Amino acid sequence: MQVNLNGQELTGLNQVRNVYMSKFVEWTGALSVGIEEIDEQHKVLVDLVNKMHEAIHQRHGSDVVISILSDLADYTRIHFAVEESLMRILNFPGYEDHKLIHEELLHTVQDLQEKVASGKKSIGFELMHFLKTWLTKHIMEEDMQYSGFFLSAGAQPKLGKKTWIQRLWGS
């Protein structure tokens, strides 16, 4: 068996299967902001995007995808509130701009939820590509801007205990 996937020649069933079984968004060190609490939250977001991608790829019903989208939206709100709280507490100078970026995404997600729930739009691979790109780009460009500032202001890179978000979401 030989398959061409994005210009990459794959031979053998196992090689093809491994490509399709890999994560849609892979957590790497490049996505780490160096603050464990925030990294753990970002990992949950990555997992939810991967879960939605898998549900679409396996052709689960729209109810399953809508449920995952709802979890993603809820968790995103929690995560943004944590980031914004830290920005305010630590007097991060980019707070207002970062908050606007968060608000734009939340409006986009809410609009998407309404369209999906009403049947006007389905969640497909184009949307998944948007979520993946937005998430990774946001972390690597926007969130990296506060990372050094937070650490220099006294944020702890590692926590000795399980974080509150880990206890709440069970990750």
Number of C-alpha atoms within 10 A of each C-alpha: 9 11 14 10 10 6 7 8 11 16 12 10 11 11 15 17 11 10 12 12 10 10 16 19 21 14 15 8 9 11 20 19 22 19 17 16 20 20 18 16 22 22 18 21 21 22 18 19 23 19 18 24 24 17 16 18 12 9 11 12 10 16 11 14 22 17 13 18 22 15 14 21 19 12 19 20 15 14 19 17 14 15 18 18 13 16 20 13 11 17 13 17 12 13 17 13 11 20 15 11 12 20 14 11 16 17 11 11 18 15 12 18 20 12 14 18 14 10 10 9 12 16 18 13 12 9 13 18 15 10 17 20 13 13 17 19 13 16 18 15 11 15 18 16 15 20 18 14 16 21 15 11 13 9 17 14 15 10 10 6 7 10 15 10 18 14 9 8 10 8 12
